[in-house]
Amino acid sequence: MKRIFSCIILAAVTLAACRKEPDPVFSETADQRINRVLNEYQATLAASANGWNGELTTKNNVTYRFHFSFDNANHVKMFSDFDGTSSSVRKESSFRLKALQQPSLLFDSYSYIHILSDPADSISGGPEGVGLNGDFEFSMDSVTADVIKLTGRQQGAKMTLRKASAADLDAWQSGKWAGGARIADLSKKILNYFKRLTISGRQYEVRIDPSFHTITFTWRDGGGNPQSHTTEYNYSADGLILTEPLQDGANTISRLSGMTWNGSTLNLSVNGATAGTINGAIAPLVIDVNAGRRWYQASQQTYWRGTSFNIKGVWDTYGLWKLENFAFLIFQYGSQYDIFGFVFLESGGLALNFGIGTDTPNFTGGKTVFPFLGELGDVPPEAMDAYVKTAVKFLNPDGWWFIQTGPHQFDMVDATDATSYMVWY
């Protein structure tokens, strides 16, 4: 039996030794194949004489539009509908194609597309440290001469590039896209926190969040009852289109277009037919008289984190974020006194070393005033200027309007002229 088994093994070995090696499946090495594909993709990107129309949808399902023009020297010129500047000023940066897990398009120097991923809320408008969940490195899912589909490598944002026409390119270069994106510049042009839309004698408070493409209208109906409508919007080449139109009796607002600035007044057309304007206001159109009290009552359960003061369009006016290891402002309820304090990172943790003590706020006519009781802790010399200015502003004798902008978020707006505000989380 052993001899037979040995013969079988010997025969198998002999057959294996005589078996012919198969011809190679590919005539190129793996590196040669991927380089050929990357070169083909590079040629496709550069071949569109009028560039590419881009639609990028973030992980938060917010869509931004771009226009890209790629060349064979790894330069890309782009527009974006992020704001009035990006939609009218073409920016040049660099890109490269690289073989990662699959062929990938990388925007490797800072440009408009990076704004969506910028963690600084003063730049992207998204949550501090998070940004808008965009991407600037993309896997190339499919490529044709007319359509390229990509997926972000970090956040999974989806982007589609479609071959642009001469008219598409002209719409960006001539500033047509800037017409709609001008509304993103409301906070830069109108220094009052409150913006008032007036059309045919009707007034609506307007709050724009250009980072997340949402717009909120607040008004009083024919019976004097407060109403509010929040919807997403998308830009078109001549304005913006509301995802869910506002309905106010016989009045409908579905599209804002024809936007032009005249000083601090934004002139526009509603639904392409009715003229309107947006101007600043020093008080809310609909006063939420209990907003400040709700905010204060919530502080009895937990503390509020504040950013810093934005005054007349200048973010972090008093330079708190320039102080080494500054973390956030805090408001904390106390049985003997409340604390408005300055929190810093210290030894791997958080430290509240100084601030001011305040008495129970006064709530009058929707305004909230904080009575001063005294100073707390020792203020280091390098923080003194920012501390004094911030504390004095917080103790504004005219008080503050509180605007609830989310389940756990309030904006605190000065009741003097509404040109200063702070965000509380």
ChimeraX attribute file (.defattr): number of C-alpha atoms within 10 A of each C-alpha:
attribute: neighborCount
match mode: 1-to-1
recipient: residues
	/A:1	6
	/A:2	7
	/A:3	8
	/A:4	9
	/A:5	10
	/A:6	11
	/A:7	12
	/A:8	12
	/A:9	12
	/A:10	12
	/A:11	12
	/A:12	12
	/A:13	12
	/A:14	11
	/A:15	11
	/A:16	10
	/A:17	10
	/A:18	9
	/A:19	9
	/A:20	8
	/A:21	7
	/A:22	6
	/A:23	7
	/A:24	7
	/A:25	6
	/A:26	8
	/A:27	9
	/A:28	11
	/A:29	9
	/A:30	10
	/A:31	10
	/A:32	11
	/A:33	13
	/A:34	16
	/A:35	16
	/A:36	13
	/A:37	14
	/A:38	19
	/A:39	14
	/A:40	12
	/A:41	21
	/A:42	19
	/A:43	15
	/A:44	20
	/A:45	25
	/A:46	19
	/A:47	16
	/A:48	19
	/A:49	15
	/A:50	19
	/A:51	25
	/A:52	26
	/A:53	22
	/A:54	23
	/A:55	18
	/A:56	23
	/A:57	21
	/A:58	22
	/A:59	17
	/A:60	12
	/A:61	12
	/A:62	19
	/A:63	20
	/A:64	22
	/A:65	22
	/A:66	21
	/A:67	25
	/A:68	24
	/A:69	21
	/A:70	25
	/A:71	19
	/A:72	14
	/A:73	11
	/A:74	15
	/A:75	16
	/A:76	22
	/A:77	18
	/A:78	25
	/A:79	29
	/A:80	28
	/A:81	28
	/A:82	26
	/A:83	21
	/A:84	20
	/A:85	18
	/A:86	20
	/A:87	27
	/A:88	23
	/A:89	15
	/A:90	16
	/A:91	17
	/A:92	17
	/A:93	16
	/A:94	17
	/A:95	19
	/A:96	18
	/A:97	21
	/A:98	15
	/A:99	14
	/A:100	9
	/A:101	7
	/A:102	12
	/A:103	19
	/A:104	22
	/A:105	24
	/A:106	18
	/A:107	21
	/A:108	15
	/A:109	15
	/A:110	14
	/A:111	20
	/A:112	22
	/A:113	23
	/A:114	19
	/A:115	22
	/A:116	24
	/A:117	22
	/A:118	23
	/A:119	19
	/A:120	16
	/A:121	17
	/A:122	14
	/A:123	15
	/A:124	22
	/A:125	19
	/A:126	22
	/A:127	14
	/A:128	15
	/A:129	11
	/A:130	16
	/A:131	21
	/A:132	26
	/A:133	24
	/A:134	28
	/A:135	27
	/A:136	24
	/A:137	24
	/A:138	24
	/A:139	23
	/A:140	20
	/A:141	13
	/A:142	11
	/A:143	15
	/A:144	12
	/A:145	13
	/A:146	13
	/A:147	16
	/A:148	20
	/A:149	18
	/A:150	21
	/A:151	22
	/A:152	24
	/A:153	18
	/A:154	14
	/A:155	18
	/A:156	18
	/A:157	23
	/A:158	21
	/A:159	24
	/A:160	19
	/A:161	22
	/A:162	20
	/A:163	22
	/A:164	20
	/A:165	15
	/A:166	10
	/A:167	10
	/A:168	16
	/A:169	19
	/A:170	13
	/A:171	16
	/A:172	22
	/A:173	16
	/A:174	10
	/A:175	18
	/A:176	18
	/A:177	27
	/A:178	31
	/A:179	26
	/A:180	27
	/A:181	30
	/A:182	25
	/A:183	26
	/A:184	20
	/A:185	16
	/A:186	28
	/A:187	19
	/A:188	13
	/A:189	20
	/A:190	21
	/A:191	22
	/A:192	25
	/A:193	28
	/A:194	21
	/A:195	26
	/A:196	23
	/A:197	21
	/A:198	16
	/A:199	17
	/A:200	9
	/A:201	7
	/A:202	13
	/A:203	18
	/A:204	20
	/A:205	22
	/A:206	22
	/A:207	19
	/A:208	19
	/A:209	16
	/A:210	21
	/A:211	20
	/A:212	20
	/A:213	19
	/A:214	17
	/A:215	16
	/A:216	17
	/A:217	19
	/A:218	20
	/A:219	22
	/A:220	17
	/A:221	13
	/A:222	9
	/A:223	6
	/A:224	9
	/A:225	9
	/A:226	14
	/A:227	13
	/A:228	15
	/A:229	15
	/A:230	18
	/A:231	14
	/A:232	18
	/A:233	21
	/A:234	19
	/A:235	23
	/A:236	19
	/A:237	17
	/A:238	20
	/A:239	24
	/A:240	23
	/A:241	19
	/A:242	19
	/A:243	14
	/A:244	13
	/A:245	16
	/A:246	18
	/A:247	11
	/A:248	15
	/A:249	8
	/A:250	5
	/A:251	11
	/A:252	12
	/A:253	15
	/A:254	17
	/A:255	22
	/A:256	25
	/A:257	25
	/A:258	18
	/A:259	22
	/A:260	17
	/A:261	16
	/A:262	10
	/A:263	8
	/A:264	14
	/A:265	16
	/A:266	22
	/A:267	18
	/A:268	25
	/A:269	18
	/A:270	19
	/A:271	14
	/A:272	14
	/A:273	11
	/A:274	12
	/A:275	16
	/A:276	19
	/A:277	20
	/A:278	23
	/A:279	20
	/A:280	23
	/A:281	18
	/A:282	18
	/A:283	18
	/A:284	21
	/A:285	18
	/A:286	16
	/A:287	15
	/A:288	16
	/A:289	17
	/A:290	17
	/A:291	20
	/A:292	25
	/A:293	17
	/A:294	13
	/A:295	19
	/A:296	19
	/A:297	12
	/A:298	15
	/A:299	16
	/A:300	14
	/A:301	10
	/A:302	11
	/A:303	16
	/A:304	23
	/A:305	19
	/A:306	22
	/A:307	20
	/A:308	20
	/A:309	24
	/A:310	18
	/A:311	19
	/A:312	18
	/A:313	19
	/A:314	14
	/A:315	18
	/A:316	16
	/A:317	17
	/A:318	18
	/A:319	16
	/A:320	22
	/A:321	15
	/A:322	11
	/A:323	12
	/A:324	11
	/A:325	13
	/A:326	17
	/A:327	20
	/A:328	19
	/A:329	20
	/A:330	20
	/A:331	22
	/A:332	19
	/A:333	23
	/A:334	14
	/A:335	8
	/A:336	10
	/A:337	16
	/A:338	21
	/A:339	23
	/A:340	24
	/A:341	24
	/A:342	25
	/A:343	19
	/A:344	19
	/A:345	14
	/A:346	12
	/A:347	7
	/A:348	6
	/A:349	7
	/A:350	14
	/A:351	14
	/A:352	19
	/A:353	14
	/A:354	19
	/A:355	24
	/A:356	21
	/A:357	22
	/A:358	22
	/A:359	18
	/A:360	16
	/A:361	17
	/A:362	15
	/A:363	17
	/A:364	12
	/A:365	11
	/A:366	19
	/A:367	23
	/A:368	26
	/A:369	22
	/A:370	21
	/A:371	17
	/A:372	18
	/A:373	13
	/A:374	12
	/A:375	16
	/A:376	15
	/A:377	11
	/A:378	10
	/A:379	16
	/A:380	11
	/A:381	8
	/A:382	10
	/A:383	16
	/A:384	12
	/A:385	14
	/A:386	16
	/A:387	22
	/A:388	14
	/A:389	14
	/A:390	20
	/A:391	17
	/A:392	11
	/A:393	15
	/A:394	22
	/A:395	16
	/A:396	16
	/A:397	15
	/A:398	14
	/A:399	24
	/A:400	25
	/A:401	27
	/A:402	29
	/A:403	20
	/A:404	18
	/A:405	13
	/A:406	9
	/A:407	7
	/A:408	11
	/A:409	16
	/A:410	22
	/A:411	19
	/A:412	26
	/A:413	27
	/A:414	27
	/A:415	23
	/A:416	15
	/A:417	16
	/A:418	22
	/A:419	20
	/A:420	23
	/A:421	26
	/A:422	19
	/A:423	20
	/A:424	22
	/A:425	14
